[in-house]
Amino acid sequence: MITCLGDALFPDVGVATVRLLRRLGVDVDFPKAQTCCGQPFFNSGYHEEARKLARHTIRAFDNGQFIVTPSGSCAAMIKLEYPELFHGDLVWHGRAEDLARRTRELSDFLINVLHKEDVGAHFPGKVTYHMACHLRGLGLMTEPQRLLQKVRGLELMPLERHDECCGFGGSFAVRYPGISGAMVQDKAALIEKTGADALVATDAGCLMNIAGCLRRRGSKVRIMHLVEVLERT
């Protein structure tokens, strides 16, 4: 599952995900019918519109296979919210639960399904890590760091308050721009303080938000999705 932001803004992340999974011996299918998972509607309170997209997503991935996505927020939407959206619906609740069981955020799939911490990656340089909020909801507290620690040549620089929100939060950044802006400025300052060459995260929303702030600050720190590091050999 490429996700909306991935498709529109970070297509290289999707390509890197496919390359990494294939290198690890995974057969990858890409259902072309996939669209938005419905999270923007859901977060804004439009639950009936979210259900329509959820039904479409369930149909698109009705193949019995694992669904792997390089996005904790979309994985959390499917795993945590889809069953609740169809609570009491005898037909769709079961299908939503089935999709939830099969859906895995990328680092979750690598470590907890494939049992791979060392994926054979090599990346020379200093890297720091920002924890996307939705990973906490999924219970993925250490998986990305464990993967990064096994990358040859990589020096993982500790980021102060690495698990604090960057201020994006989907529509939160639009509805509360002042608060959001202050949060991302704080995050950017802590990132620069690490002395890292690159900031790694697992969600396109975080990467987009932090990258924009770093660019406006004239920072030389580049942003990368986790899979863009893991895919390199």
C-alpha positions in Angstrom: 0.0 0.0 0.0 1.7 3.1 -1.2 -0.6 5.7 0.6 -1.8 9.0 -0.7 1.2 11.2 0.4 3.6 8.5 -0.7 2.0 8.4 -4.2 1.9 12.2 -4.6 5.1 13.3 -2.8 7.4 10.4 -2.0 7.1 7.9 -4.9 10.7 6.9 -4.4 9.7 5.5 -1.0 7.3 3.1 -2.7 9.9 2.0 -5.1 12.5 1.5 -2.3 9.9 -0.6 -0.4 9.3 -2.9 -3.3 13.1 -3.3 -3.9 13.8 -4.1 -0.3 11.0 -6.6 0.0 12.0 -8.3 -3.2 15.6 -8.5 -2.0 14.4 -10.2 1.1 12.6 -12.8 -1.0 9.1 -11.4 -0.7 6.7 -11.6 -3.7 5.2 -8.1 -4.0 1.8 -7.4 -5.6 0.4 -3.8 -6.1 -3.4 -3.6 -6.4 -4.0 -0.8 -8.8 -7.5 -0.1 -7.4 -6.1 1.2 -4.1 -6.8 4.9 -3.3 -6.9 6.8 0.0 -7.6 4.8 3.2 -10.1 7.4 4.4 -8.1 8.8 7.3 -8.5 12.5 6.3 -12.3 12.1 6.3 -12.2 10.1 9.6 -10.0 12.7 11.4 -12.3 15.5 10.3 -15.4 13.7 11.6 -16.8 12.6 8.2 -17.3 9.0 9.2 -19.7 8.0 6.5 -17.4 9.3 3.8 -14.5 7.4 5.6 -16.6 4.2 5.5 -17.0 4.5 1.7 -13.2 4.6 1.2 -12.7 1.9 3.8 -15.1 -0.4 1.9 -13.2 0.4 -1.3 -9.8 -0.4 0.4 -11.1 -3.6 1.8 -12.2 -4.7 -1.7 -8.9 -3.6 -3.2 -6.9 -5.8 -0.8 -9.3 -8.7 -0.6 -6.6 -11.2 -1.6 -5.6 -12.9 1.7 -2.1 -11.5 1.6 -0.2 -9.3 4.0 -0.6 -5.6 3.3 2.7 -3.8 3.9 2.7 0.0 4.0 5.6 2.4 4.7 3.3 4.5 6.9 2.3 4.1 10.5 -0.6 6.4 10.2 -2.3 4.5 7.4 -1.5 1.2 9.1 -3.1 2.5 12.3 -6.2 3.7 10.4 -6.8 0.2 9.0 -5.8 -1.7 12.1 -7.4 0.4 14.8 -10.2 2.4 13.2 -11.6 0.2 10.4 -13.1 -2.3 12.8 -14.7 0.5 14.9 -16.1 2.2 11.7 -18.1 -1.0 11.0 -19.0 -1.8 14.6 -22.4 -3.6 14.5 -22.2 -4.2 10.7 -22.4 -8.0 10.4 -20.9 -8.0 6.9 -18.2 -5.4 6.9 -17.0 -5.7 10.5 -15.6 -9.1 9.8 -14.0 -8.0 6.6 -12.5 -5.0 8.3 -11.0 -7.2 11.1 -9.5 -9.5 8.5 -7.8 -6.6 6.7 -6.6 -5.2 10.1 -5.0 -8.6 11.0 -3.2 -8.7 7.6 -1.9 -5.1 7.6 1.6 -4.3 8.8 3.6 -1.1 8.9 7.0 -1.8 7.2 9.3 -2.0 10.2 6.7 -4.2 11.9 6.6 -6.6 8.9 10.4 -6.8 8.7 11.0 -7.5 12.4 7.9 -9.3 13.6 6.9 -11.2 10.5 10.1 -11.8 8.5 12.2 -11.7 11.8 14.8 -9.6 10.1 16.7 -6.9 12.0 19.7 -6.9 9.7 18.5 -6.5 6.1 22.0 -6.2 4.6 21.9 -2.4 4.4 24.9 -0.1 4.2 24.7 3.7 4.7 27.7 5.8 5.7 26.8 8.8 7.7 25.3 10.3 10.9 21.6 9.7 11.2 19.0 10.7 13.8 15.5 9.3 14.2 12.1 10.9 14.8 9.3 8.6 16.0 6.0 9.1 14.3 3.1 9.3 16.7 1.1 6.5 15.1 3.8 4.0 15.8 3.0 4.3 19.5 -0.6 3.4 18.8 0.6 0.3 17.0 2.9 -0.7 19.8 6.0 -0.3 17.6 8.3 1.4 20.1 11.7 0.1 19.1 11.5 -1.6 15.6 12.8 1.3 13.5 15.8 1.9 15.8 16.6 -1.8 15.8 16.7 -1.8 12.1 18.9 1.3 11.9 21.3 -0.1 14.5 22.1 -3.0 12.1 22.9 -0.8 9.1 26.6 -0.9 8.4 28.4 2.4 8.4 25.5 4.2 10.0 26.1 6.2 13.2 22.7 6.7 15.0 22.7 10.0 16.8 20.3 10.3 19.7 17.5 12.8 19.3 16.2 14.6 22.4 12.5 14.0 22.8 12.5 11.8 19.7 9.0 10.6 20.4 7.3 14.0 20.5 4.9 15.0 17.7 6.4 17.1 14.9 3.2 19.2 14.8 1.8 17.8 11.5 -1.1 15.6 12.7 -2.9 15.6 9.4 -5.6 18.3 9.5 -4.2 19.6 12.9 -1.5 21.5 11.0 -4.2 23.3 9.0 -6.6 23.9 11.8 -4.0 25.1 14.3 -1.1 26.5 12.2 0.4 28.5 15.1 0.7 25.6 17.4 1.8 23.3 14.6 4.4 25.7 13.5 5.9 26.1 17.0 6.0 22.4 17.4 7.9 21.7 14.2 10.3 24.6 14.9 11.1 23.0 18.2 11.6 19.6 16.5 13.9 21.1 13.8 16.1 22.8 16.4 16.6 19.5 18.3 17.4 17.7 15.0 20.0 20.3 14.1 21.5 19.9 17.6 22.3 16.2 17.0 24.8 17.0 14.3 23.3 14.4 12.1 23.5 14.5 8.3 20.0 13.1 7.9 16.7 12.8 9.8 14.9 9.4 9.4 11.2 8.9 10.0 8.6 6.4 9.0 5.7 8.6 7.9 5.4 10.8 4.8 3.4 13.5 6.8 6.2 13.9 9.4 8.9 13.9 6.6 7.0 16.6 4.6 6.4 18.8 7.7 9.9 18.5 9.1 11.5 18.9 5.6 9.7 22.1 5.0 10.7 23.6 8.3 14.4 22.6 7.9 14.4 24.1 4.4 13.0 27.4 5.7 15.7 27.4 8.4 18.4 27.0 5.8 19.4 23.7 7.4 21.7 21.2 5.6 20.0 18.2 7.3 18.2 16.1 4.7 15.1 14.0 5.4 14.8 10.3 4.5 12.2 7.6 5.0 13.5 4.6 6.9 13.2 2.4 3.8 15.4 4.7 1.8 18.2 3.8 4.3 17.4 0.1 4.5 17.2 -0.4 0.7 20.8 0.7 0.2 23.5 -1.9 0.1 
